[in-house]
Amino acid sequence: MHLNSLIGSYRDEIIRSTCELVAIPSVKGPAQPGKPFGEPVNQALEYMLQLGEEMGFTTKNVDGYAGHIEFGQGDKMMGILVHLDVVPPGAGWTYPPFDAKIQDGRIYGRGAIDDKGPAVAALYAMKAVKEAGVPVNKRVRLILGTDEESGWEDLKYYFDREPMPDFGVSPDGRYPVINAEKGILHIALRKKFSQKDNSIGLQKMSGGQRPNMVPDECTCIFDSSANNDNIMSGIENFKNSTGYEFTVTSDENGNLQIRSLGKLAHASAPEMGRNAVGQMLAYLVSLGPGEGDMERFIQFLHNKVGMEVQGESLGLAMEDQLSGKLTLNLGMINIDRDLGEAVIDIRYPVSIDKEHVLKIIGDIAAQNGVEVEELHYQKPLYVPEDHFLVQTLMSVYTRLTGQPAYTMAIGGGTYARAIKDAVAFGAVFPGKPELAHQKDEYIGIEDLILNSRIYAHSIAELVAAP
């Protein structure tokens, strides 16, 4: 049977499997024995391994860190790298984020497009190639990651114990082919407060869930001894002049709590969101200058980062022809009476050296008495357009969609950069919205099925025996 017909015959199974996987709330949680990223993440891993086993594939769970599903034979191996963990859902969903609601031809839920739907599509693509009897001279391994949204500890552990694929794809981006990915750098900006004058009466400030998400909430708590009238009138004036959204409440002790409300987005496209932390910093600075270290730290963050998404005030406005402009996201903040810390996500062009970026930030931070710590780093990815992998994928894409194929660069970081000679391939089609890390994330059912067809043809061409 033809690959397209086989995928069509799996339609109901693909939809059901995607819904069942999306319904697992696989946000990273506390480690347990054999479950390094928590119970729900492990449940998602076990679900996919069981599904692969039922299809007759060879499967392996690598100590709960990752797993794989494999078929074929030969010395060479194609890797398909997906992830089963998801970012926290955030607030404001139309449908519960883990109900996998089907509505208007879409499957709604956290992870539907990033990256559970594509993972299921790739698995059924493997099933189609196997059932079609395509002669292969390479192995095909679907590698199931579980910590992509955090520190990639899954792949570090996995590849210490398993061989690296010779080439591969990651269905965790956009079509046609992503052959360049910016470098990713997470840094902490930190200051201990020795001079504790605090004229605005701020007790605590917190906001953001992950560095790679534009924060949609930030909260400040003020002492009951603070000038509440000044704060209340200040917030109303600030809301009216900026259009930013804030709420104000007080507890039984008279402490004021102010919440800044923004818009969630992926840190690779921070311009698509509205940074609640940046909004709050701007409000705090509007209350007037202070002499304490806390207020100086807040002023520094506002002046040098604030609502900017390209790092201009930090001296990071840079770009190249291959991958475009550097982007910056102030992803998390925590401030109390003793310490302030902000975590920033930076996506820098493929031709730029990480150490150059760190030196620029370090010099400015040092001038302001702020410490810098590198928390996380992923090297840039670049595979030339004339590479056999890129050419094959572009050919398949054009044949199955009727649309022209081309290469592009992104700020997002996919598992493709974990191995040599790999690119991101799908799963979002041109003209479709980028919904990763946003509320009401979904995958269109027709897109899900087309993804599976594209992956089936791609696998068949890349591993077929001559």
Number of C-alpha atoms within 10 A of each C-alpha: 9 11 22 18 12 19 24 17 12 17 17 12 14 22 19 14 19 25 23 16 24 29 21 24 24 26 21 22 13 9 11 12 10 13 18 21 23 18 20 17 26 23 18 24 26 17 16 23 21 15 17 23 15 10 16 14 21 15 20 18 15 17 14 24 24 26 24 26 25 22 19 19 14 12 8 14 22 22 24 29 27 28 27 29 29 26 22 19 21 16 15 11 15 11 16 17 26 20 17 24 17 17 12 9 12 19 25 29 30 35 35 30 29 30 24 29 33 30 30 27 28 26 24 27 28 27 21 29 24 20 14 14 10 17 15 21 17 19 18 26 24 25 24 28 25 29 23 21 23 16 13 17 16 23 23 14 15 22 15 9 10 12 9 16 22 15 18 27 30 28 31 29 26 19 23 26 25 28 26 28 29 30 26 25 21 21 20 21 20 21 22 19 19 12 12 14 15 16 16 22 18 22 19 18 22 21 25 24 18 21 25 30 29 34 32 22 25 26 22 21 21 21 17 17 11 18 13 17 9 11 20 14 10 15 22 13 13 18 15 10 9 11 9 17 16 21 13 16 11 13 10 7 8 14 19 22 19 21 21 24 21 22 18 25 24 24 28 24 20 27 18 16 20 20 31 31 32 25 23 30 22 20 22 20 18 13 15 11 13 16 12 16 22 26 24 18 24 20 21 19 22 22 16 17 21 23 24 20 22 23 21 15 14 20 13 20 15 16 17 13 10 17 23 16 20 25 27 31 32 32 27 25 25 18 23 17 18 15 16 24 21 24 24 23 27 28 26 30 28 26 16 16 13 18 9 11 17 16 11 13 20 18 13 16 20 11 8 13 15 19 15 20 13 13 13 14 15 19 17 23 27 22 18 13 17 9 11 12 20 24 16 15 26 22 15 21 25 15 14 14 12 9 12 11 18 18 18 17 21 23 26 18 25 25 23 29 25 21 18 15 21 29 31 30 29 23 28 25 17 12 7 9 10 20 19 24 24 25 22 20 24 27 25 20 20 11 18 25 25 20 28 30 26 25 30 26 21 22 27 22 16 19 21 15 12 7
